[in-house]
Amino acid sequence: MTSAIRLPAAVLLPGTGSDEVFVRSVFGGPLAALGVPLITPAPRPGAGLAEGFLAELDRLADRHGAVLAGGISFGAHLAAEWAVANPGRCAGLLAALPAWNGESGQAPAALAATVTADLVAAAGVEGAVAQAAAGSPEWLAEELGRAWRRHGDGLEAGLRVAAGRAAPTLEALRLVEVPAGVGACSDDPVHPAAVAREWAAALPRGSYGETTLAAVGQDPEALGRTTVLAFLRALRGT
């Protein structure tokens, strides 16, 4: 991928229970191909997870000027929330796997986060890792094992924060006038592609891209490429 347009730094946030290592594995190559500096804040485990990420976006925008904000799953929610509140500081949005609009309600990702938090409370982080690994593809089990252990004692609280926090409503997303790429996996029941399509349709300059979890399992950059290419289509108005 190439672009003649000079783009600002991208600040991309991980999803619930995930970390900056996975974000880099998804977006590092696609953004490097565009010459876009990638900044991936590490999570601050615990009840302050969301506010910590929002404060980090503020700090980095103060330092770098307008940034491309984005992330994966809950990270995409927070980036979009920040974009709504900071129209002059957000130059674009890269939202991979958004999980719901507005209140979380019975959204599959929110229910999954709550169930996982309950499991951590009952069995501890190691017990939760073992049970998650038993029912997950090898690549996902490895990711969860690394990231959940890094969250450690803060994992349960962080999962509950994510499960209970509202994402931007579709009405709020209509106020985000910057180019926005929204990426989804057609075979992901936890992050329904229908939600990502709703986000892309609501965003005034939104564009939608789609891959599969199977492809991401083989190459995590498949999700990054899908989202970045959607952003480039939005940027060019195509």
C-alpha positions as CSV (number, residue, x, y, z in Angstrom):
1,M,0.0,0.0,0.0
2,T,1.3,3.4,-0.8
3,S,-0.1,6.9,-0.4
4,A,1.1,10.3,-1.6
5,I,-0.7,11.9,1.3
6,R,1.3,12.6,4.4
7,L,-0.5,11.2,7.4
8,P,0.0,12.0,11.1
9,A,1.0,9.5,13.8
10,A,-1.6,6.8,14.7
11,V,-2.4,6.1,18.3
12,L,-4.1,2.7,18.5
13,L,-5.5,1.0,21.6
14,P,-5.9,-2.7,22.4
15,G,-9.2,-4.5,23.1
16,T,-10.4,-5.8,26.4
17,G,-7.8,-8.0,28.1
18,S,-5.4,-7.5,25.2
19,D,-2.3,-5.5,24.9
20,E,-0.1,-3.3,22.6
21,V,1.8,-6.3,21.4
22,F,-1.3,-7.6,19.5
23,V,-2.1,-4.1,18.2
24,R,1.4,-3.9,16.7
25,S,1.1,-7.4,15.1
26,V,-2.1,-6.2,13.4
27,F,-1.3,-2.7,12.3
28,G,2.5,-2.4,12.3
29,G,3.1,-3.6,8.8
30,P,0.1,-1.9,7.1
31,L,0.9,1.5,8.7
32,A,4.6,1.2,8.0
33,A,3.8,0.7,4.3
34,L,2.2,4.2,4.4
35,G,5.0,5.7,6.4
36,V,2.7,6.3,9.4
37,P,4.3,6.3,12.8
38,L,2.5,3.9,15.1
39,I,2.1,4.6,18.8
40,T,0.6,1.7,20.9
41,P,0.0,2.6,24.5
42,A,0.2,-0.3,27.0
43,P,-2.9,-0.9,29.1
44,R,-3.1,0.3,32.6
45,P,-4.7,-2.8,34.2
46,G,-7.6,-2.4,36.6
47,A,-10.6,-0.2,37.1
48,G,-8.8,2.8,35.5
49,L,-8.3,1.0,32.2
50,A,-10.6,3.2,30.1
51,E,-9.8,6.5,31.6
52,G,-6.1,5.7,31.4
53,F,-6.3,5.2,27.6
54,L,-8.3,8.4,27.1
55,A,-5.8,10.3,29.1
56,E,-3.0,8.9,27.0
57,L,-4.8,10.0,23.8
58,D,-5.0,13.5,25.3
59,R,-1.3,13.4,26.2
60,L,-0.2,12.2,22.8
61,A,-2.3,14.6,20.9
62,D,-0.8,17.4,23.0
63,R,2.6,16.2,22.0
64,H,2.1,15.3,18.4
65,G,-0.8,17.4,17.3
66,A,-3.8,15.9,15.5
67,V,-3.5,12.1,15.4
68,L,-5.1,9.1,13.8
69,A,-7.0,7.5,16.6
70,G,-8.2,3.9,16.7
71,G,-7.9,0.5,18.1
72,I,-9.3,-3.0,18.2
73,S,-12.7,-3.9,19.8
74,F,-12.9,-1.9,23.1
75,G,-9.9,0.1,21.9
76,A,-11.9,1.2,18.9
77,H,-14.8,2.2,21.2
78,L,-12.5,4.4,23.3
79,A,-10.9,5.9,20.2
80,A,-14.3,6.8,18.7
81,E,-15.4,8.2,22.1
82,W,-12.3,10.4,22.1
83,A,-12.9,11.4,18.5
84,V,-16.4,12.6,19.3
85,A,-15.1,14.7,22.2
86,N,-12.0,16.0,20.3
87,P,-13.0,16.9,16.8
88,G,-10.0,19.3,16.3
89,R,-7.4,16.8,17.6
90,C,-8.5,13.6,15.7
91,A,-7.3,13.5,12.0
92,G,-8.9,10.1,11.3
93,L,-10.3,7.0,12.8
94,L,-9.1,3.3,12.4
95,A,-11.8,1.1,14.1
96,A,-11.3,-2.6,14.0
97,L,-14.0,-5.0,15.3
98,P,-16.3,-2.5,17.1
99,A,-18.6,-4.6,19.3
100,W,-21.7,-2.5,20.0
101,N,-23.3,0.9,19.7
102,G,-24.4,2.9,22.7
103,E,-25.1,0.9,25.9
104,S,-23.5,-2.6,25.9
105,G,-26.7,-4.4,26.9
106,Q,-26.6,-8.0,25.7
107,A,-23.9,-7.5,23.2
108,P,-21.9,-10.7,22.8
109,A,-18.6,-9.1,23.6
110,A,-19.9,-7.5,26.7
111,L,-21.4,-10.8,27.9
112,A,-18.1,-12.6,27.1
113,A,-16.1,-10.0,29.1
114,T,-18.5,-10.5,32.1
115,V,-18.3,-14.3,31.9
116,T,-14.5,-14.0,31.7
117,A,-14.3,-11.6,34.6
118,D,-16.4,-14.1,36.7
119,L,-14.1,-16.9,35.6
120,V,-11.0,-14.9,36.7
121,A,-12.7,-14.1,40.1
122,A,-13.4,-17.9,40.6
123,A,-10.3,-19.5,39.2
124,G,-7.7,-16.8,39.0
125,V,-5.8,-15.6,36.0
126,E,-4.0,-18.9,35.4
127,G,-7.2,-20.9,35.7
128,A,-9.0,-18.6,33.3
129,V,-6.1,-18.8,30.8
130,A,-6.2,-22.6,31.0
131,Q,-10.0,-22.8,30.4
132,A,-9.8,-20.2,27.5
133,A,-7.0,-22.0,25.9
134,A,-8.9,-25.3,25.9
135,G,-11.6,-23.8,23.6
136,S,-9.6,-21.5,21.4
137,P,-7.5,-21.7,18.3
138,E,-3.8,-22.0,19.1
139,W,-3.0,-18.4,18.0
140,L,-5.7,-17.0,20.1
141,A,-4.8,-19.1,23.1
142,E,-1.2,-17.8,22.9
143,E,-2.4,-14.2,22.7
144,L,-4.8,-14.5,25.6
145,G,-2.1,-16.3,27.7
146,R,0.4,-13.5,27.2
147,A,-2.0,-10.6,27.6
148,W,-4.0,-11.8,30.5
149,R,-0.9,-12.6,32.5
150,R,0.3,-9.1,31.8
151,H,-3.0,-7.7,33.2
152,G,-2.5,-9.9,36.2
153,D,-4.6,-8.9,39.2
154,G,-6.1,-6.0,37.2
155,L,-7.7,-8.3,34.6
156,E,-11.0,-8.8,36.3
157,A,-11.7,-5.1,37.0
158,G,-10.6,-4.2,33.4
159,L,-13.0,-6.7,31.9
160,R,-15.9,-5.4,34.0
161,V,-15.1,-1.8,33.0
162,A,-15.2,-2.7,29.3
163,A,-18.3,-4.8,29.6
164,G,-20.2,-1.9,31.3
165,R,-19.0,1.1,29.3
166,A,-21.2,2.5,26.6
167,A,-19.7,2.9,23.1
168,P,-20.6,6.0,21.1
169,T,-24.1,5.9,19.8
170,L,-24.8,6.0,16.0
171,E,-26.0,9.6,16.5
172,A,-22.7,10.5,18.1
173,L,-20.7,8.8,15.3
174,R,-22.5,11.0,12.8
175,L,-20.6,13.9,14.4
176,V,-17.2,12.5,13.5
177,E,-16.4,14.1,10.2
178,V,-12.9,12.8,9.7
179,P,-12.0,9.9,7.3
180,A,-12.8,6.6,9.1
181,G,-11.9,3.0,8.2
182,V,-14.0,0.3,10.0
183,G,-12.8,-3.3,9.8
184,A,-14.6,-6.5,10.7
185,C,-14.4,-10.3,10.4
186,S,-17.4,-11.9,8.8
187,D,-17.0,-15.0,10.9
188,D,-16.6,-13.3,14.3
189,P,-19.7,-13.9,16.5
190,V,-18.3,-11.8,19.3
191,H,-17.8,-8.7,17.2
192,P,-20.6,-8.9,14.7
193,A,-19.8,-7.5,11.2
194,A,-23.3,-5.9,11.2
195,V,-22.1,-3.6,14.0
196,A,-19.1,-2.5,12.0
197,R,-21.2,-1.9,9.0
198,E,-23.5,0.3,11.1
199,W,-20.5,2.3,12.3
200,A,-19.3,2.8,8.8
201,A,-22.7,3.9,7.6
202,A,-23.1,6.3,10.5
203,L,-19.7,7.9,10.1
204,P,-20.0,10.7,7.5
205,R,-16.8,9.7,5.9
206,G,-16.8,6.1,6.9
207,S,-15.7,3.1,4.8
208,Y,-16.1,-0.6,5.6
209,G,-13.7,-3.5,5.1
210,E,-14.0,-7.1,5.9
211,T,-11.8,-10.2,6.4
212,T,-12.2,-13.4,8.4
213,L,-10.9,-14.7,11.8
214,A,-9.5,-17.6,9.9
215,A,-7.3,-15.2,7.9
216,V,-6.3,-13.3,11.0
217,G,-5.2,-16.5,12.6
218,Q,-2.9,-17.1,9.7
219,D,-1.7,-13.5,9.5
220,P,-2.8,-10.9,12.1
221,E,-2.1,-8.1,9.6
222,A,-5.1,-9.2,7.6
223,L,-7.3,-7.2,10.0
224,G,-4.9,-4.2,9.9
225,R,-4.8,-4.2,6.1
226,T,-8.6,-4.4,5.9
227,T,-9.1,-1.5,8.3
228,V,-6.3,0.7,6.8
229,L,-7.5,0.1,3.2
230,A,-11.0,1.1,4.3
231,F,-9.5,4.3,5.8
232,L,-7.7,5.1,2.6
233,R,-10.9,4.7,0.6
234,A,-12.6,7.1,3.1
235,L,-9.7,9.5,2.8
236,R,-9.9,9.6,-1.0
237,G,-13.7,9.6,-1.1
238,T,-14.0,6.4,-3.0
